[in-house]
Every structure is written in C-alpha cells, then in structure tokens.
Amino acid sequence: MTVGINGYGFIGYHLWVYLNYKCDDIDVIRLSRNLEDDLDNLGKCDVVVHMAEKNRGNINELYKSNKQSAKYLTEMLDKVNNKPTIIYTSSTHENDDDLYGLWRRENNEMFSNWTNNFKSIKLPNIFGPFCKPNYNSFIATFCDKILKNEELQINDNNVNLLYVENLCSQIYDIIKGDKHNISYDQTVSVKYIYDTLLRFKQEYLSENKIPKYENEFELNLFNTFRSYLNKDNRLLNVDNYNDDRGRLSELIISKNQGQIFFSTTKPGIVRGNHFHTRRIERFCVLEGEALVKMRKIGTDEIIDYKIKGTDNKVIDMPVYYTHNLENIGNTELICCFWMNDILKEQKIDDTYFEKI
C-alpha cells in the first residue's frame, strides 16, 4: 500500500518517520508542496493523508487558504485520474461556531462528495518533539519559554493530550481499517504540565539528574522538553573529584531504571548509525578521543562533538537524531553508555538504522 502525506508540518514529519521506519507494509511518499510538480507520485497513492492546512494567521485568510488546499488536492488527483482514500486531519473543534470550525466542516463535505473513500479524524491537542513554539502546541511554547527563562501565563484548565507518535500509530491503524477514531492519551491540567516541565529543567539542567517520570506520558513529556535544547547545551558537565589516588566522576544520576554497559572501539572504527524515538541514551568517553555525530532524520545538517576521556563530559542523544561514534584517536576508545530501558525486557527494540 502506498500512502502519500500532503503536508510538511509537525505532524506530517512524524507521520512520515513512523510509516517509513516502523511500518514494513507501507510505502510512504512525502508529496511536494506543489502537487502539480508531483503528479507521478500522486498517481501512485492508495491513500492520501491531507494535513496541508495552516492554523495561525488572519482567520479570513486561513479560511480561504485551507478551503483552497483541499480543493487543490482533489483537482490534482482528478488530473491523474486517481481516487485514493482521503484521510483528513480535522480537529475536535470542527463543530465550533466560527470560521475555524466552518472550513473543516465544509472540507469534510467537499471530500465526502468527491469520494466514498473518505475518513475525517478529529485531533485533540498534540505534543511532541520539534513542534513550533507559539503556534499549535502550548507545550512547545512552555518548553521554549522555560528554557529561555521567559515568563508565562498559566491557568488550571484541563486539556486532552496526545503524544505525536501515539497519534501516528492510530493513523496507521486507520489506514489499515483497524480503527476509525482518534483517542487521546491523558487528561491533565495546564498547571501540571507547567510544574512538570519546571521540575525537568531543575533536575536535568541544574542538578544533572535524569528526572523521575512516573509513566509513559511523562517520559514522552521529558523527551519533548529535551528536544528544545540547542546543540550547545547538549554536552553536559559531570561532577569530578580528584585526589592523590586519581579521579572519580559521577556519570549518571537517574531516578529511573536503566541499563549500563561499556564498549571498546579500535582506532578508525565507527559505531552506531541509528536513532531512537523514545529511548534516553547517554554517552560518556572514559579513555581516548571520540567524534560523536548526529543528524535529525529527514534533514541534512550534521552536528558533531569531539570528546576526550579527560573532558568529563556526557551527552544524551536526542530522539529522532541518527547518531554515531568514531574513534579518532590512536589508542583504544573506551566508552560507557546508559539507557533508560532494559534491552532484554523490550518487546520492540527502539532502534532504527540510518547512516549519518
């Protein structure tokens, strides 16, 4: 089955990663922003997920633009004589009595009249790594402002939240016909989110601890929070104690379970070339010199760090970044690793191979 993703935003990116790396029975195509330049791919699609709408700006312009984007999709599909299943990512607010709801209701009607193979899914508040601050997700805005020490206006309203990878899993089930509606992960208060993110900042950045997370929801929230760290803040100092006997360094202080292991690497050898979507993984060079490289999946920019055993530095791999480790010294490289899960207890290993 070939699935085309019509949209390059936050959810579109994560859906492309999910279908491309986690669903062996799906061929996924990221359709061009200009569909007229991508008619060959459009003609191959058995399913098109339409998420090419804008959500911020002048409401009258949004109404016109988002109506046009839906119509444009059907016009281009008519050009290639293809009537795939259309999955339209609407909103739980589609019945609101304003233009935000109106364009969604009218797009639902337009798609329904165009094809019998149409599914509209109502999305709650979605959060996760790489969402643009001050746009759709208040959690993205909170993470950004907390890390910048900026003030926030907080209320105690309850919100229904869904982590973006869990959304992608449900969209996959809808594509396969095994599910029809989107369900959210958890209902929490805005204040709870704010307080938890503040705690993450204090424990992770000020106390150099892996914060305690009580459940999968809080782990997803922590991975979201740390995705907003810039590259200069990813190399972390560890406490180091020296005396006439030698030195002692605290490599990890974690309030969660995990697994520790070490590796040796010969000069010139590269390890890794994979990424994770949920795992927290810490690297530490004990002896030798390493070049650590990382690249966000779907992008070309490579970020690198040179780390020596005498630097007393650790680095936590961000989710959705493929990474590797190369011995660039003349002696054996010895590294220590920590991860927050235990490999032998995992039903599915959260490791996906992709070269830098």
C-alpha positions in Angstrom: 0.0 0.0 0.0 1.3 3.5 -0.9 0.5 6.4 1.4 1.0 10.0 0.4 1.5 12.6 3.1 0.2 16.0 1.9 1.8 18.3 4.5 5.2 19.3 5.8 4.4 20.4 9.3 5.0 18.9 12.7 2.5 16.0 12.4 3.4 15.4 8.8 7.1 15.0 9.7 6.3 12.5 12.4 3.9 10.5 10.3 6.5 10.2 7.6 9.1 8.9 10.1 6.6 6.5 11.6 5.3 5.0 8.4 8.8 4.9 6.8 10.7 3.3 9.6 8.1 1.4 11.6 5.6 0.0 9.1 7.1 -2.5 6.7 3.8 -2.9 4.8 3.6 0.8 3.8 5.4 2.7 1.1 5.2 6.3 2.1 5.7 9.4 -0.1 6.1 12.9 1.1 4.2 14.8 -1.6 5.6 18.0 -2.9 4.2 21.3 -1.6 3.4 22.0 -5.2 1.3 18.9 -6.2 1.3 19.9 -9.8 5.1 19.1 -9.9 4.4 15.7 -8.2 1.7 14.2 -10.3 3.6 10.9 -10.9 3.7 10.3 -7.1 0.2 11.4 -6.6 -1.0 8.9 -9.1 0.7 6.1 -7.1 -1.2 6.8 -3.9 -3.7 4.3 -2.5 -4.2 6.7 0.5 -3.5 10.4 0.9 -3.4 11.9 4.3 -4.3 15.6 3.9 -2.7 17.8 6.6 -1.6 20.8 4.5 -3.6 23.4 6.4 -2.4 26.5 8.2 -3.6 27.2 11.7 -2.3 30.6 12.6 -2.8 34.0 11.0 -5.7 36.1 9.8 -8.9 34.0 10.2 -10.4 35.1 6.9 -7.2 34.3 5.1 -6.9 30.9 6.9 -10.5 30.1 5.8 -9.8 30.8 2.2 -6.4 29.1 2.1 -7.5 25.9 3.8 -10.6 25.6 1.7 -8.4 26.0 -1.4 -5.7 23.5 -0.3 -8.4 20.8 0.0 -9.9 21.7 -3.4 -6.4 21.8 -4.9 -5.7 18.2 -3.8 -8.8 16.9 -5.4 -8.1 18.8 -8.6 -4.6 17.3 -8.9 -6.0 13.8 -8.2 -8.5 14.3 -10.9 -5.6 15.2 -13.3 -4.1 11.8 -12.7 -7.5 10.0 -12.6 -6.8 8.7 -9.1 -9.4 8.4 -6.4 -7.5 7.2 -3.3 -8.8 7.0 0.2 -8.6 10.5 1.7 -7.8 10.9 5.4 -8.4 14.4 6.5 -6.9 15.6 9.8 -9.6 17.8 11.2 -10.0 19.0 14.8 -12.1 18.3 17.9 -13.1 21.9 17.4 -14.7 21.3 14.0 -18.2 21.9 15.3 -17.3 25.3 16.9 -19.5 28.1 15.7 -16.7 30.1 14.0 -14.6 30.1 10.8 -12.1 27.7 12.4 -14.9 25.1 12.6 -16.6 26.1 9.4 -13.7 25.4 7.0 -13.3 22.0 8.5 -17.0 21.1 8.2 -17.0 22.4 4.6 -13.9 20.5 3.7 -15.5 17.3 5.2 -18.5 17.9 2.9 -16.4 18.6 -0.1 -14.2 15.4 0.3 -17.3 13.3 1.0 -18.9 14.5 -2.2 -15.7 13.8 -4.2 -15.2 10.2 -3.0 -16.9 7.5 -1.0 -13.4 6.5 0.4 -13.1 9.4 2.9 -12.2 9.5 6.6 -12.2 12.5 8.8 -10.3 12.3 12.0 -10.6 14.8 14.8 -7.3 15.6 16.5 -7.0 16.7 20.2 -4.1 18.7 21.5 -0.9 17.1 20.0 2.5 17.4 21.5 6.0 16.1 20.9 9.5 16.9 19.7 10.1 19.7 17.2 6.6 21.3 17.3 6.9 25.0 16.6 6.6 27.3 19.7 3.9 29.9 19.8 1.9 28.0 17.1 -0.3 25.0 17.8 1.0 23.3 21.0 1.1 25.2 24.3 3.6 22.5 25.5 6.0 23.6 22.7 5.6 27.2 23.9 6.1 26.3 27.5 9.3 24.3 26.7 10.8 27.1 24.7 10.0 29.9 27.2 11.1 27.9 30.3 14.4 27.2 28.7 14.8 30.9 27.8 13.7 31.9 31.4 10.8 33.9 30.0 7.5 34.5 31.9 4.4 32.5 31.1 0.7 33.0 31.8 -0.6 29.8 33.4 -4.2 28.6 34.0 -5.5 25.4 35.6 -7.7 24.3 32.8 -7.8 20.6 31.9 -6.8 19.5 28.4 -6.8 16.3 26.5 -3.4 15.5 25.2 -2.0 13.0 22.7 1.7 12.3 22.0 2.5 12.7 18.4 4.0 9.1 17.9 0.8 7.7 19.5 -1.2 9.7 17.0 0.9 8.3 14.2 0.2 4.8 15.4 -3.5 5.4 15.4 -3.4 6.9 11.9 -1.6 3.8 10.8 -4.5 1.7 12.2 -7.0 3.9 10.5 -5.1 3.5 7.2 -5.3 -0.3 7.7 -9.0 -0.1 8.5 -8.5 -1.3 12.1 -9.6 1.9 13.8 -11.9 4.8 12.9 -11.5 7.5 15.6 -8.6 9.1 17.4 -8.3 8.7 21.2 -6.2 10.9 23.4 -3.6 9.7 25.9 -4.5 11.6 29.1 -6.4 14.5 30.5 -4.2 16.8 32.7 -4.2 20.4 33.8 -2.1 23.1 32.2 -0.6 23.8 35.6 0.5 20.2 35.9 2.3 20.4 32.6 4.0 23.6 33.6 5.1 22.3 37.0 6.4 19.1 35.5 8.4 21.0 32.9 9.9 23.3 35.5 10.9 20.2 37.5 12.5 18.7 34.4 14.6 21.9 33.9 15.7 22.0 37.5 16.6 18.3 37.8 18.1 17.8 34.4 19.9 21.1 33.7 20.7 22.4 37.3 21.1 19.1 39.2 22.4 17.0 36.3 19.9 14.2 37.0 17.7 12.2 34.7 14.3 13.3 36.1 11.8 10.8 37.6 8.9 10.0 35.2 6.0 8.1 36.6 4.6 6.7 33.4 4.9 6.7 29.6 3.2 10.1 29.4 5.8 11.8 31.5 8.6 10.1 29.6 7.1 11.5 26.4 6.9 14.9 28.0 10.5 14.7 29.0 11.7 13.7 25.5 9.6 16.6 24.2 11.2 19.0 26.7 14.8 18.0 25.9 14.2 18.2 22.1 14.1 22.0 22.6 17.7 22.2 23.9 20.1 23.8 21.4 23.2 22.0 20.3 25.5 24.0 22.6 23.6 22.8 25.7 23.7 19.0 24.9 27.2 18.4 26.1 26.8 18.2 29.9 29.4 18.5 32.6 29.7 15.8 35.3 30.9 16.3 38.8 34.6 15.3 39.0 36.6 14.6 42.2 40.4 14.4 42.1 42.9 13.5 44.8 46.3 11.7 45.0 44.6 8.4 44.3 43.2 9.5 41.0 39.8 10.9 40.0 36.1 10.0 40.4 33.3 11.2 38.1 29.5 10.8 38.5 28.4 9.7 35.1 24.7 9.4 35.7 22.2 10.1 38.5 18.9 8.7 37.4 15.6 8.3 39.3 14.5 5.6 36.9 15.6 2.1 36.0 18.1 1.6 33.3 21.0 -0.4 31.9 24.7 0.4 31.9 27.3 -1.1 29.6 30.6 -0.2 28.1 32.4 -0.7 24.8 35.9 -0.6 23.4 36.4 0.7 19.9 39.6 0.4 17.8 41.1 3.4 16.0 39.2 4.4 12.9 36.1 2.3 13.7 32.6 3.8 13.8 29.7 2.5 15.9 26.1 3.4 15.7 24.3 4.9 12.7 20.9 4.5 14.3 18.2 6.6 16.0 15.6 6.2 18.7 12.2 7.6 19.1 11.6 7.0 22.8 14.8 6.0 24.5 17.1 8.2 26.6 20.7 7.2 25.8 23.8 8.7 27.4 27.3 8.5 26.1 30.5 9.1 28.1 34.1 8.7 26.9 36.3 7.2 29.6 39.5 6.9 27.6 40.6 8.0 24.2 39.1 10.5 21.8 35.7 10.2 20.0 33.9 12.1 17.4 30.1 12.0 18.0 27.9 12.9 15.1 24.2 13.3 14.9 21.6 14.3 12.3 17.9 14.9 12.6 16.0 12.3 10.5 14.8 13.9 7.2 17.4 16.7 7.3 20.9 17.2 6.0 22.6 19.2 8.8 25.2 17.2 10.7 26.1 18.2 14.3 29.4 16.9 15.7 31.2 16.9 19.1 34.8 15.9 19.8 35.0 14.4 23.3 38.1 13.2 25.1 38.3 11.0 28.2 39.8 13.9 30.2 36.9 16.2 29.3 34.5 14.9 32.0 31.6 15.4 29.6 28.5 13.4 28.8 25.9 13.7 26.0 22.4 12.5 25.9 21.2 11.5 22.4 18.1 13.5 21.4 15.2 11.4 20.0 14.8 11.3 16.2 18.5 12.0 15.6 20.6 9.3 14.0 24.0 9.2 15.6 27.3 7.5 15.5 30.6 7.3 17.5 34.0 7.2 15.8 37.4 6.6 17.4 39.5 9.4 16.1 42.4 8.8 18.4 45.5 6.5 18.1 44.6 4.3 21.1 41.6 2.2 22.0 38.5 4.1 22.8 36.6 3.1 25.9 33.0 4.4 26.4 30.3 4.0 29.0 26.7 4.0 28.0 23.4 4.3 29.9 19.9 3.9 28.6 16.6 4.2 30.5 15.2 0.9 29.3 16.5 -2.7 29.6 17.0 -4.4 26.2 16.1 -7.9 27.2 12.8 -6.7 28.6 11.7 -4.8 25.4 9.1 -6.2 23.2 10.2 -4.0 20.4 13.7 -2.5 20.3 13.5 1.2 19.8 16.5 1.2 17.4 16.1 2.2 13.7 19.2 2.2 11.4 20.0 5.2 9.3 23.5 6.3 8.3 24.7 9.8 9.2 
